[in-house]
Amino acid sequence: MNTQRWMSRQFFSFYMTWGVFLPYWTGWMIHTKGTSVSQASLIMSLGLVVRGLATLFVFPYLSEKFSSKTLLNGMAIATFISILGYIPATSFTSLLVVTLLLHFFYPTLMPALDSAASALVQKRLLRHYGKSRSWGSIGFVVGGMILSFFTGALGDKVILWALLIGISVLVFLGFMRTPVVLSEKPKIEQTKKGGMLELFRIKHFGLILVIVILLQAAHASYYNYGYIFLQEIHAPQYLIGVIINIAVIAEIIFFSIADRVFHKFSVGSLLTLAALGSSVRWILIFAFPNVIVFSIAQTLHSCSFAMGHFAFMKYLINHIPHSKIPKAQGMYSALALSWSTAVFTIFGGYLYEIEPRYAFIGMIVCTIPSMLLAYVYRKLEHRKEMLVSI
């Protein structure tokens, strides 16, 4: 079977649902279920905590017991059942319980897919990770665009049904033909090689993890306050969705060319460039608070997010044994994509209340240290190359 096409299809299908969930779910609870903004924010924040716990502990544990195919299918089915729980839920308590259940299963599909892709690249069954991952970004945009059309015509009530349909498609695809290697159960001897702390015995893993945590945490203000900041600087309402999607389009372009253009770049070089691009992005938004500069700065999402994520995946593929990849993915998903963002959302919110622009320039407390650490790692890589050549 065409493994490249299969991986692209899985990424596209999942991120198409993520393009429905991430931007719209809080608004759906407010407008359809009647929760207040503070209640919805609390529910989603607690969900983020559960998401971190699930990806950090539960996902790696299950990865030692089940094959990638079983794990992907199980999480997809559990996600579908969790979403059904929203239909009868009306009270704050019931919505909280269902949301915590959803965050336990649904976001775990993200590291599960990246782990599957890493395994396929290591087995030389997948040539281009970036090319397949770009279809995930395309799916995100497509999901949001299609939903915007239907919410405009039928209202916010369609958001739940759109997510249900998207997840049901993901469940259906999971029972179709899958690369054989993903159906193999983990070997018993592999699962007994130590816990999560064993990863830190792998050279420079701790340093790389700190760098990507800082890189991803720097997006907290953008993810949470980018929409209202655009309103603050008087962006036309009909253009806000387009401006936000510039970042995703830049991400798509990067992932589509990354394997070809950046394959000779070291992990350290990629991380240094990512941190530099991220720093420039937030400085531009702070220094020039207008729609045109914000739109230009959006293209730097290709550095701040996409290049950083690609660099981490490259490090995983080159340095982490296959049996330990789920643990590394779980740690990355929990610490970099969940908890660090939650912490810096609070920090960014405090700065935003003082002055909206401060929320963005405040993110350089993450990007400058990450750039310095990435430069140090780049030097370590270069020194190792010199010793090997001698």
Number of C-alpha atoms within 10 A of each C-alpha: 9 10 16 18 14 17 25 20 18 20 26 25 23 26 25 27 23 26 23 24 20 13 13 17 18 17 19 20 24 17 15 15 18 15 20 14 14 10 16 22 16 13 22 18 17 17 22 23 17 23 26 27 21 22 31 24 15 17 24 24 18 14 22 20 15 18 18 25 21 19 21 21 18 17 21 25 19 17 24 22 17 22 19 16 16 19 12 9 15 14 11 15 11 14 21 20 16 20 21 21 20 25 23 25 23 22 24 27 22 18 24 24 22 19 25 22 28 25 23 23 18 17 12 10 16 20 16 19 23 24 23 24 27 25 25 26 26 21 25 27 23 18 24 21 17 14 20 18 11 15 14 10 10 11 14 21 15 17 22 20 14 19 22 19 13 19 24 17 15 24 21 12 16 18 11 7 9 17 16 9 15 19 14 13 15 17 13 10 8 13 15 10 11 10 12 17 10 11 19 13 9 12 11 14 18 13 15 21 18 17 26 28 24 25 31 24 24 32 27 25 28 18 14 17 18 19 15 14 22 21 13 13 13 13 18 11 10 8 12 18 14 12 20 18 19 20 20 22 20 19 25 25 18 22 26 19 15 21 17 12 10 16 11 9 12 17 25 24 20 23 32 28 19 29 33 21 22 30 26 17 25 28 18 17 23 19 12 12 17 17 20 13 15 23 19 15 20 24 21 24 23 24 27 29 22 25 26 26 22 24 24 22 22 20 17 22 19 13 14 21 16 18 19 22 25 30 27 24 26 28 25 23 23 27 24 23 22 26 21 20 25 20 12 21 23 14 16 27 18 14 18 18 11 10 11 22 22 20 28 28 22 20 26 23 13 22 29 18 16 28 26 16 20 27 19 15 22 19 14 14 15 15 12 12 11 10 8 8 7 6
